[in-house]
Amino acid sequence: MALQTSLAVLPPGARIVSPRVAIVLDDEHLVAYSASDPIYTCRRDDRDGIRLAAGMLSHLQLGGVQALAEALGVSRELVRRNRKLFAEGGVEAIRSRKTGPKGPHKLTGPLRVQAQRGLDQGESIRATAKEVGVAEGTLRHAIRAGRLRGPLAAKAPATSSEERSSPSDRAREDQACELGVATKRTVDRLLACTGKLPEALPEFQAAEAVPGAGVLLALPALLDQGLIEVGQQAFGALRNGFFGLRSVLLTLAFMALLRIKSPEQLTGHAPGELGLLLGLDRAPEVKTVRRKLAELGEHDRARHFHQRLAERWAEMEPDQLGLLYLDGHVRPYHGRTHKLPKHHVQQRGRPMPGTQDFHVNDARAEPLFVVTAETTEGLLTMMDDHLLPEIRFLVGLERRVTVVFDREGWSPDRFARWKDLSFDVLTYRKGVQSRWQERFFSEVTGTVEGRKVTYQLAERRVKLNNGLSVREVRRLTDDGHQTAVITTNERFTPFEVAQHMFSRWRQENFFRYMRQEFALDHLCTYHVEPADPKRLVPHPARQKLERQIRAAKAAVGELVGRRGVLTPGGSLRVKGHTLDEDGVDHLLRQREDNIRCLQERRDALPKKVPLDEVLDAEQIVELERERKLLTDAFKMIAYRAESQLARWVGPFFKRHEEEARKFLQSVFRATADLIPDVPCGTLTVRFHGLANPRATRALAGLCEVVNATPTCYPGTELRLHFEAPECHIN
């Protein structure tokens, strides 16, 4: 666009608005040019002057609204508003415009006192406005501005069912959206497309019978575990878009609690209904969740995220850190594209390619942190290099900690070194031991988690093969089996030694529950990253020779057995040949010589070689860690939040351990009404009934407990309030 041919040179930085006007906006002044001369000027900080320029130039049709707004650095609405003022009253209409804060012009004096009295008496905002004689919006504006106190949440009338959207209405509305299913917030999405929206804010609408709304009952526990706070500390923020960090964190946590075990399973749930739980028009779709996970992975902060979570959990419950459970878990890789190290998978009873994680759980077997092994490191190596240093960082330098693990961690030399580092061990004794006489055992009774438990126990002081003196406690079972446990902890009673050792199965139960309910073994991505090329691996040629030697020895053993039952003068058929006694003996000597040759060739080879001598550089890979660590963190947060709710609901069930988690799963899937009240600052979640009166009564008790810990929905000032239906059946 050219301004005019008569204006040969424009000042530096001039912005051409139209063929008849250009504007220069520097640090101090605004100057408007037409042809060769300036026609208007004012200081940059003169608000009235800027408004006058916007109104006058627009009224004279010297430029369009959009172009003027961009050149002047103001909004389009300001240009339109001042054009109207200039047209109606000229310069004075703009300069005489009142600025500054405006006081209440309707709700003043006695009217405000009367309105506050009505609200304090529990009347609705609508009824109070009608009684005072002002508009309902006037009262709501006064409440938001702090000039009035809203009605008490307990006395506020429930939103009528006519004002709440029904599931069928929502379904029709979601399907009718032009931009896609349930994409109703058009303006926010258009801003997100242009990169001008940092994150869509939660805006709750009254909704009836929202499936899965019961998961909001876990939100206070999720926030206690640090889902949002630690997530924001670790990642800061995501790139501008409709779904920001807060909504992504909540989505992944809600998915875990609702047992949506992978992003692909989101396709089986109505996006608009899940969006109601987030305060958005819809939940993110599969590709969006995957893209956001990838973006989180690009921050390279997953390890830091785990570290901050562990620090928070250690500070929350330091009394649970005196005894910790350590164990490894293998996540198998079922693909065929890449060659990964093999680990023994206990559930399959055989080695399989995959990755091995080492988990540390607290005294209640709640997850504390997890470390992924670089390659094939065992428990002992990981304890020395990673687990014990991390534990020491969390518990402090002086505190003595007892670590519980299975026989894989057996090492008397390390036990002595760890004892000097203020780490006591508690593990099963390895190796074949002589039986103790039953007269040394005595009956010991104690309480474990509210249940009376009786053991037949005996204790002795023994020395291991390195001279380390330890306590050995044995339990005699009904079938006569003796289970030997050793410890360097001098404070535990024999009953406590047995109880804590046998409670290690709670960590095994944790793995099983996480696999079944939270898909712990699910691989969120099959992407790989380069691995250490100098990692030592078994020599493949040596392994091949080992297999040949084992096969040859097995064949010799079989032939020796057949030779032993051969009668004098008899013969044997060996691989299509008939051999007499001398022939069999000659064949045996040949095979033994062959075995010796194979053994010599095997012994000439090193046991391990660098990986780059076995595989090409592009084949030396390992599964990507960032997204795996991220998904593990969300599952651990969800598990700990569920455990926190299970402890809260414990008094309502006799068999707490067996029933609480099943009950909570039904609560998370429960249907509820969402009733936001912005003036009162509440978001009410009103449950429908559960499967039976007993569960409904337990839900009512849990709602009371959660309501006692006031929590606002993240990103809003709405305090969560939960209501269970009344149950009159005893």
MOQUI-V782183 format. One record per pair of residues at least 4 apart in sequence whose C-alpha atoms are under 6 Angstrom apart, sorted by sequence separation. I is the first residue (numbers start at 1). J is the second residue. D is the distance in whole Angstrom. If there is no record, write none. Layout:
i = {I	I}
j = {J	J}
d = {D	D}
This chain:
i = {17	33	48	52	53	55	68	69	82	85	86	89	92	107	108	119	129	137	143	170	177	179	192	223	226	227	228	231	232	243	247	250	254	256	271	276	284	287	314	345	361	362	377	379	382	383	392	414	419	447	463	464	477	492	495	496	499	509	510	513	514	515	573	579	625	646	656	677	703	17	25	33	57	58	69	107	118	129	142	143	177	191	192	222	255	260	275	345	361	383	418	419	447	463	476	492	515	573	579	677	712	713	16	24	32	33	69	129	142	143	175	191	238	275	344	345	361	446	447	463	476	514	572	650	676	690	712	15	24	32	42	69	129	143	174	238	275	344	361	446	462	475	572	676	712	15	23	32	85	174	237	275	343	360	445	462	475	571	675	711	712	14	23	31	272	274	342	343	360	445	461	474	571	675	711	14	22	31	118	126	272	342	444	461	474	674	22	30	271	342	359	444	461	473	674	21	30	271	341	358	443	460	473	673	21	29	30	340	358	443	459	472	673	20	29	30	357	442	459	472	646	672	707	28	29	357	441	442	458	471	672	3	28	356	357	441	458	471	672	3	356	441	457	470	671	440	457	470	456	703	333	456	332	333	402	406	407	264	332	400	401	402	403	404	405	263	331	400	402	404	55	59	331	700	54	330	330	55	329	7	55	329	7	122	328	380	328	379	55	120	327	119	327	122	326	326	325	683	325	682	683	686	689	324	681	682	683	684	685	686	687	324	682	684	324	323	321	164	165	166	198	199	200	320	164	165	197	198	199	320	164	197	199	18	195	199	17	652	48	192	17	192	649	429	428	429	428	429	310	427	310	427	426	542	426	425	425	424	424	539	538	539	538	539	234	537	536	537	536	536	204	535	536	203	534	535	202	534	202	323	325	533	322	323	324	325	326	533	323	531	182	531	530	531	529	529	528	528	529	528	184	527	183	182	182	365	331	261	302	302	302	297	297	253	222	221	214	215	214	214	212	214	212	212	213	212	213	211	210	209	210	209	210	209	208	207	207	206	206	206	150}
j = {21	37	52	56	57	59	72	73	86	89	90	93	96	111	112	123	133	141	147	174	181	183	196	227	230	231	232	235	236	247	251	254	258	260	275	280	288	291	318	349	365	366	381	383	386	387	396	418	423	451	467	468	481	496	499	500	503	513	514	517	518	519	577	583	629	650	660	681	707	22	30	38	62	63	74	112	123	134	147	148	182	196	197	227	260	265	280	350	366	388	423	424	452	468	481	497	520	578	584	682	717	718	22	30	38	39	75	135	148	149	181	197	244	281	350	351	367	452	453	469	482	520	578	656	682	696	718	22	31	39	49	76	136	150	181	245	282	351	368	453	469	482	579	683	719	23	31	40	93	182	245	283	351	368	453	470	483	579	683	719	720	23	32	40	281	283	351	352	369	454	470	483	580	684	720	24	32	41	128	136	282	352	454	471	484	684	33	41	282	353	370	455	472	484	685	33	42	283	353	370	455	472	485	685	34	42	43	353	371	456	472	485	686	34	43	44	371	456	473	486	660	686	721	43	44	372	456	457	473	486	687	19	44	372	373	457	474	487	688	20	373	458	474	487	688	458	475	488	475	722	353	476	353	354	423	427	428	286	354	422	423	424	425	426	427	286	354	423	425	427	79	83	355	724	79	355	356	82	356	35	83	357	36	151	357	409	358	409	86	151	358	151	359	155	359	360	360	718	361	718	719	722	725	361	718	719	720	721	722	723	724	362	720	722	363	363	362	206	207	208	240	241	242	362	207	208	240	241	242	363	208	241	243	63	240	244	63	698	95	241	67	242	702	484	484	485	485	486	368	485	369	486	486	602	487	487	488	488	489	607	607	608	608	609	305	608	608	609	609	610	279	610	611	279	610	611	279	611	280	401	403	611	401	402	403	404	405	612	403	620	272	621	621	622	621	622	622	623	624	624	281	624	281	281	282	507	521	519	626	629	630	626	627	634	641	641	667	668	668	669	668	670	669	670	671	671	672	671	671	671	672	672	673	673	673	673	674	674	675	676	680}
d = {6	6	6	6	6	6	6	6	6	6	4	5	6	6	5	5	6	6	6	6	6	6	6	5	5	6	6	6	5	6	6	6	6	6	6	6	6	6	5	6	5	5	6	6	5	5	6	6	5	5	5	5	5	6	6	6	6	6	6	6	5	5	5	5	6	6	5	6	6	5	5	4	5	6	5	5	6	5	5	5	6	5	5	6	5	6	5	6	5	5	5	6	5	5	6	6	5	4	6	5	6	6	4	6	6	6	6	6	6	6	5	5	6	5	5	6	4	6	6	4	5	5	5	5	6	5	5	5	5	6	6	5	5	6	5	6	4	4	5	5	6	5	5	4	4	5	6	5	6	4	6	4	5	6	6	6	5	5	6	6	6	6	5	6	6	5	6	5	6	4	6	5	4	5	6	5	6	4	6	6	4	5	6	5	4	6	5	5	5	4	4	5	6	6	5	6	5	5	5	6	6	5	5	6	5	6	6	5	5	5	6	6	5	6	4	6	6	5	4	4	5	5	6	6	4	4	6	6	6	5	4	4	5	6	6	5	5	5	5	6	6	5	6	6	6	6	5	5	6	6	5	5	6	4	6	6	6	6	4	5	5	4	5	5	5	5	6	6	6	6	6	5	5	5	5	6	4	4	6	5	4	5	5	6	6	5	4	6	6	6	6	5	6	5	6	5	6	5	5	5	6	6	6	6	5	5	5	5	5	5	5	5	6	6	6	5	6	5	5	5	4	6	5	6	5	6	6	6	5	5	6	6	6	5	6	5	6	6	6	5	6	5	6	6	6	5	4	6	6	6	6	6	6	5	5	5	6	5	5	6	6	5	4	6	5	5	6	6	5	5	5	5	6	5	5	5	4	6	6	6	6	5	5	5	5	5	5	5	6	6	5	5	4	6	5	6	5	4	6	5	6	6	6	6	6	5	5	6	6	6	6	5	6	6	5	5	5	4	4	6	6	5	4	5	6	6	6	4	5	5	5	5	6	5	4	6	5	5	5	6	5}
